[in-house]
Amino acid sequence: MCSDTTHATLVWLIWELCKNPDVYHKLRKTIDETSPSKSFLEAEDVANIPYLEGAIYEALRLHPAVPSGVSRETPPSGITLPDGQYIPGETVVWMPIHTLQRDERYFPSPLKFMPERWTDEAPEYIQDRRAFMSFSAGVYNCVGQKLAVMEMTTVVANLVRSFEIELRGDLGEALIKKSRDSFTLTVGALDVRLTPRYKH
């Protein structure tokens, strides 16, 4: 399942970068300044680039790979929420991730693709980090989270560094209209053109 969710996140991230050229160019400048003497960036080269990681988390926030939500069953004794509301035992509680992560109470300017909200540049754009549940939470937290983020940072860094990326074909219309929630997200097609930035 990790490969499915990583694939979906990468597709949406590329779409967001193409739709937000200011973010794309800022990310590319950041990547270009990372180990400039190396032709290929390894995982350790990109392990501590907050803006790159922020772009990935922002794609996950806006386009969670498990969009329908997560469910939990309350313990037999039930639970009492911080506001005093009691939920009886063995009740299934469903949390819609796609909706939760676009709620302005938790993420001001919720529809804006803003990697800065995950860095120290604009932390005020996250009001409650607990609302970010793309990797689930608590004991159900995705065991492959660190591997997935490491894989995505490496792939994105090398793509952005090596190629000019632009939307082609339907400009992402199929991605928007044909992506489907089927436990994990099945994404529609995204046509892009990759133009090498450097001649070897």
C-alpha positions as CSV (number, residue, x, y, z in Angstrom):
1,M,0.0,0.0,0.0
2,C,2.9,2.3,0.7
3,S,3.8,2.4,-3.0
4,D,0.3,3.3,-4.0
5,T,0.1,6.2,-1.6
6,T,3.6,7.5,-2.4
7,H,2.7,7.4,-6.1
8,A,-0.5,9.3,-5.6
9,T,1.2,12.0,-3.4
10,L,4.0,12.4,-6.0
11,V,1.5,12.9,-8.8
12,W,-0.5,15.6,-6.9
13,L,2.7,17.3,-5.8
14,I,3.9,17.6,-9.4
15,W,0.5,19.0,-10.3
16,E,0.6,21.5,-7.5
17,L,4.2,22.6,-8.4
18,C,3.1,23.2,-12.0
19,K,0.1,25.2,-10.9
20,N,2.1,27.3,-8.4
21,P,5.2,28.5,-10.3
22,D,6.4,30.7,-7.4
23,V,6.5,27.6,-5.1
24,Y,8.2,25.6,-7.9
25,H,10.9,28.1,-8.5
26,K,11.6,28.6,-4.8
27,L,11.9,24.9,-4.3
28,R,14.2,24.5,-7.3
29,K,16.4,27.3,-6.0
30,T,16.6,25.5,-2.7
31,I,17.4,22.2,-4.4
32,D,20.0,23.8,-6.7
33,E,21.9,25.0,-3.6
34,T,22.0,21.5,-2.1
35,S,25.3,19.6,-2.8
36,P,25.8,21.4,-6.2
37,S,28.8,19.3,-7.1
38,K,26.8,16.1,-7.2
39,S,24.9,15.0,-10.3
40,F,22.5,12.8,-8.3
41,L,21.1,13.7,-4.8
42,E,21.0,10.8,-2.3
43,A,18.6,10.5,0.5
44,E,21.1,11.9,3.0
45,D,21.6,15.0,0.8
46,V,18.0,16.0,1.0
47,A,17.2,14.7,4.6
48,N,17.1,18.2,6.1
49,I,15.5,20.6,3.6
50,P,12.4,22.0,5.4
51,Y,10.9,23.6,2.3
52,L,11.1,20.4,0.3
53,E,9.5,18.4,3.1
54,G,7.0,21.2,3.5
55,A,6.0,20.8,-0.1
56,I,5.4,17.1,0.4
57,Y,3.4,17.6,3.5
58,E,1.3,20.3,1.8
59,A,0.5,17.9,-1.0
60,L,-0.4,15.3,1.5
61,R,-2.6,17.8,3.4
62,L,-4.6,18.9,0.3
63,H,-4.7,15.5,-1.4
64,P,-4.4,12.8,1.2
65,A,-3.7,9.4,-0.2
66,V,-6.4,7.9,2.1
67,P,-9.0,10.6,1.6
68,S,-12.2,9.0,2.9
69,G,-11.0,8.9,6.5
70,V,-9.9,6.7,9.3
71,S,-12.2,5.0,11.8
72,R,-11.6,3.9,15.4
73,E,-13.7,1.9,17.8
74,T,-14.0,3.3,21.2
75,P,-13.0,1.1,24.2
76,P,-15.8,-0.9,25.9
77,S,-16.0,1.7,28.6
78,G,-16.4,4.6,26.1
79,I,-14.5,7.8,26.1
80,T,-15.2,11.4,27.2
81,L,-13.9,14.1,24.8
82,P,-12.2,17.3,26.2
83,D,-15.4,19.3,25.7
84,G,-17.3,16.8,28.0
85,Q,-19.1,14.9,25.3
86,Y,-19.4,11.2,26.1
87,I,-19.1,8.6,23.3
88,P,-20.4,5.1,24.3
89,G,-18.2,2.1,24.2
90,E,-17.6,0.1,21.0
91,T,-18.8,3.0,18.9
92,V,-17.1,3.5,15.6
93,V,-15.9,7.1,15.1
94,W,-15.1,8.1,11.6
95,M,-12.8,11.1,10.7
96,P,-12.9,12.4,7.1
97,I,-9.3,13.3,6.4
98,H,-9.8,15.2,3.2
99,T,-12.3,17.5,4.9
100,L,-10.4,17.8,8.2
101,Q,-7.2,18.8,6.5
102,R,-9.0,21.6,4.5
103,D,-10.7,23.1,7.6
104,E,-9.7,26.7,8.1
105,R,-10.0,26.3,11.9
106,Y,-6.9,24.2,11.7
107,F,-5.2,25.4,8.5
108,P,-5.8,29.1,7.7
109,S,-6.0,29.8,4.0
110,P,-6.8,26.0,3.7
111,L,-6.9,25.8,-0.1
112,K,-3.6,27.6,-0.7
113,F,-0.6,25.4,-1.5
114,M,1.8,26.8,1.0
115,P,4.9,24.7,2.0
116,E,5.9,27.6,4.3
117,R,3.3,26.6,6.8
118,W,5.4,23.5,7.6
119,T,8.6,25.5,8.1
120,D,9.5,28.3,10.5
121,E,8.6,30.8,7.7
122,A,4.8,30.7,8.4
123,P,4.0,28.4,11.3
124,E,0.8,30.5,12.1
125,Y,-0.8,28.8,9.1
126,I,-1.1,25.6,11.1
127,Q,-3.4,26.1,14.1
128,D,-3.6,22.5,15.2
129,R,-1.1,20.0,13.8
130,R,-3.3,17.1,15.2
131,A,-5.7,17.8,12.3
132,F,-3.0,16.5,9.9
133,M,-3.8,12.8,9.6
134,S,-2.4,11.7,6.2
135,F,-0.3,9.1,8.0
136,S,-3.0,8.4,10.6
137,A,-2.1,9.0,14.2
138,G,-1.2,7.4,17.5
139,V,-0.7,3.7,17.6
140,Y,-2.2,3.5,14.1
141,N,0.5,5.8,12.7
142,C,1.8,4.5,9.3
143,V,4.9,2.4,10.0
144,G,6.3,3.3,6.6
145,Q,6.0,7.1,7.1
146,K,9.7,7.9,7.3
147,L,10.5,5.6,4.4
148,A,7.8,7.2,2.2
149,V,9.0,10.8,3.0
150,M,12.6,9.8,2.4
151,E,11.6,8.3,-1.0
152,M,9.5,11.3,-2.0
153,T,12.1,13.9,-1.0
154,T,14.8,12.1,-3.1
155,V,12.5,11.6,-6.1
156,V,11.2,15.2,-6.1
157,A,14.6,16.8,-5.5
158,N,16.2,15.0,-8.4
159,L,13.2,15.7,-10.7
160,V,13.1,19.4,-9.9
161,R,16.9,19.7,-10.2
162,S,17.2,17.8,-13.5
163,F,14.1,18.9,-15.4
164,E,11.8,21.7,-16.3
165,I,8.4,20.4,-15.6
166,E,5.2,21.7,-17.3
167,L,1.7,20.5,-17.7
168,R,0.7,19.1,-21.1
169,G,-2.4,17.6,-22.6
170,D,-5.5,18.4,-20.6
171,L,-3.5,20.4,-18.0
172,G,-4.5,18.0,-15.2
173,E,-8.2,17.8,-15.9
174,A,-8.2,14.0,-15.8
175,L,-6.3,14.0,-12.6
176,I,-9.0,16.2,-11.0
177,K,-12.0,14.5,-12.5
178,K,-10.9,10.8,-12.6
179,S,-9.1,10.4,-9.3
180,R,-11.1,8.0,-7.1
181,D,-11.2,7.0,-3.5
182,S,-10.8,3.2,-3.5
183,F,-9.5,2.8,0.1
184,T,-6.3,4.4,-1.1
185,L,-6.5,7.1,-3.8
186,T,-6.4,6.0,-7.4
187,V,-5.3,9.0,-9.4
188,G,-6.3,10.0,-12.8
189,A,-3.7,10.6,-15.6
190,L,-1.4,13.6,-15.4
191,D,0.5,14.5,-18.6
192,V,3.6,16.5,-18.1
193,R,6.6,17.4,-20.3
194,L,10.1,17.0,-18.8
195,T,12.8,19.1,-20.4
196,P,16.4,18.5,-19.3
197,R,17.8,21.6,-17.6
198,Y,21.4,20.5,-18.3
199,K,23.2,19.0,-21.3
200,H,25.4,16.1,-20.4
